[in-house]
Amino acid sequence: MDAVALVGAHQVLALRTNHHASIRMRRCSSIFLRRTSSQLTGISRRTHGNLTRRRDITSPLSDLPASPRRIGAAAHRPPLDPTTATPPPRPPRLEEVDADRRARAPALRRPSPNGHGDTPPCDRPICPTPSPHPCEHGVTTLDSASPCCFSVIGITVHPVSVENRDTDPAARTAHSTTSTPATSNRTSISPRSHARNHRIPPTTRSRPTGHSRRTTVVAVRAFADDGRGTGATRRPEPRPAAGTRPRIMRKWQEEGYPARLQDDLGDGVVQCRLSPRNCRIRPGQHGFCMVRANRDGTLVSLNYGRSVHATEETIETEAVFHFEPGARILSMGNIGCMLNCDYCHNWKTSQARFVADSDVFYYTPAEVVDIAVRHGIKVISWTYNDPVVWHEFVTETAALARQKGIVNLYKSAFFISEKAVEELIPVIDIFSVSIKSMDAKYYRKITKGWIEPVLAATEQVYRSGRHLEVSTLMVTDLSDGEDTARDMARFVGERLGPEVPTHFVRFHPDYKMTNTIRTPVDRLERARQVALDMGLEHVYLGNVYDTEAANTWCRACGALQITRYGLNARLLGLTPEGACARCGTDARIRRIPGPAPARPVVADLPTSEPHDVAGFDWEGDVRAVHIRVRNDAETPRSVYHRRRRSGGAPAEWVRIDLRAGESYRFIAAQSLSDEIGVVVAVPPGCVSSLHQVFDRAHFPTTEAEAGTVNADVTPLPLYVRPTR
């Protein structure tokens, strides 16, 4: 067969392969569009200052024009040279494309039906060769068969190279939103240009030649920086060499730390004894949590020192009402989890397969303690994604913190082994245990765990004498009935003690459970009353505002001791020893000795330099935000924030002092019924970003400016079940 015939035969084969690939991709896309359009009736769009804009999309996909090019079409390949006898590279098979796409973007990324809005779509959505090439948006696609643009219901997602973001005009075009929402009649407290100038921009810190860090932009530019400053560092991601397949392992997974609680089973196999799963792990494999692995016959932790950004919050955030009410805490959240709850509101970082390198910060035990000491924080909370799978880092850092007089709080679903609890008790002062349900079938189906070890570990903590509080999430129409309240009250009253504070927590739809609503408050109120009638002494509601069910009264004289609004507490009738100020009865509330350190406040902003000011208004059930500030100057600077109230005198400004290069994150939550929002002011050299908090212990990974899925019910990002 001559060279021309050989090339012609290969061309026919390639056309058939691409034809079938195109048909299958169109079928998958139609399934995806039907499913997501049934899930979403609109996407709330908000501006960074005051959230003044909104766009309602009643038919999210009807207005999107069809893409002029389809994945796998023969027109995307360069013409063949009939004079050469060497056939062109084999186009990727569909199963290779699907596997690679699922590995790189398992939940949110789907082929964009309209490119980049008004910007012409890339003429090579799928790269048929593994070599890098730039698309028309200045984006270099590094991976074989990887699209450079994606879209989820009008929210365009671009993988971008940080080096191109601020220098390439095409890249700046790609960063803009796909459409302009209609302007609301609400007034903004700051100019719209604040979204460009006040938000934290990507760092300009130099990186070694040949390295590039990639990030994801959802509707607006994503937060992309290296986390400069003490206790918050990011590492650059190496660029794969041309002609090689991309590595599936992410940067944060590369280094392992020797893990404890393991058995050697021989032949290089180890058994992890941290959780009741007792995972048997062969060399090169991971356990269920995906953050404990077998490296050359040794069990290692892949998340030692790896965390989401350290965040200052209040102790009420962790469902702890009877230990130093109102105390400021430093919340530390790891990567990974030993469960996989269908409603997890931190699924983007709790499920390791979704964790991007841009989500991860690096800390040492000394850096965590130093942050708490410098900011006058007396409690470190191990929270967000369950700290069970962070065992080595938690125990070592907690021991160091206790040497500095810092209290340790452990917020967990407590699917943990007895031996691991024995190692925690000497270094943990407060345990807040989330018991998902008292139904064994519920545990197996919804959380992918089982209930018996959770109850046994909770009893083990109670017998140790450590401070213990328990909570349960009341999922709408699933576990929000009176039976759940009775079962919880029976467990607490019979196997623990009626004095153990118990919390019934409101649910918001998230992750795999979005086709529902928040838990009706009247069901929570009824559950609380059932528990009180069964003899429990302290029963509270969580994630609920404007209710007296979060307050504490004296069990002897009935005097009001503590009022709580959202995540804030005010002490009214409590002595420094934790007794009732009226009758002296022990309130069973533990206090931290010494005065509680407070942030300095000022009446007005300094006039010596200008400040960039922006704000966020509470809306519906979203009444808290995380505010991240970063000092890019070479000298210490101060940033300020205060609450906005409807009428009356303005509140004072709270000052936060930052070291040169320091990045700091803190929560601002509604504390009074007449508050309407929060304002943050930063001087030159400092920048900030805002992130909506939907419930306590929720760590948002997207900025407030990106909007939400449906107003105040479900946040972004949206999990979309993969279609096959």
Buried (B, 14 or more C-beta within 10 A) or exposed (E): EEBEEBBBEBBEEBBEBBEEBBEBBBEBBEEBBEEBBEBBBBBBBBBBBBBBBBBEBEEBBEEBEEBEBBBBBEEBBEEBEEEEEEBBEEBBEBEEBBBBBBEBBBBBBBBBBBBBBEBEBBEBBBBBBBBBEBBBBBBBBBBBBBBBBBBBBBBBBBBBBBBBBEEBEBBBBBBBBBBEBEEBEEEBBBBEEBBEEBBBBBBEEEBEEEEBBBBBBBBBBBBBBBBBBBBBBBBBBBBBEEEEEBEEEBBBBEBBBEBBBBEEEEEBBBBBBBBBBEBBBEBEEBBBBBBBBBBEBBBBBBBBBBBBBBBBBBBBBBBBBBBBBBBBBBBBBBBBBBBBBBBBBBBBBBBBEBBBBBBBBBBBBEBBBBBBBBBEBBBBBBBBBBBBBBBBBBBBBBEBBBEEEBBBBBBBBBBBBEEBBEBBBEBBBBBBBBBBBBBEEBBEEBBBBBBEBBBBBBBBBBEBEBBBBBBBBBBBEBBBBEEBBBBBBBBBBEEBEBBBBBBBBBBBBBBBBBEBEBBBBEBBBBBBBBBBEBEBBBBBBBBBBEBEBBBBBBBEEEBEBBBBBBBBBEBEBBBEEBBBBBEEBBBBBBBBEEEEEEBEEEEEBBEEEEBBBBBBBBBEBBBBBBBBBBBBBEEEBBBBBBBBBEEEEEBBBBBBBBBBBBBBBBBBBBBEEEBBBBBBBBBEBBBBBBBBBBBBBBBBBBBBBBBBBBBBBBBBBBBBEBEE
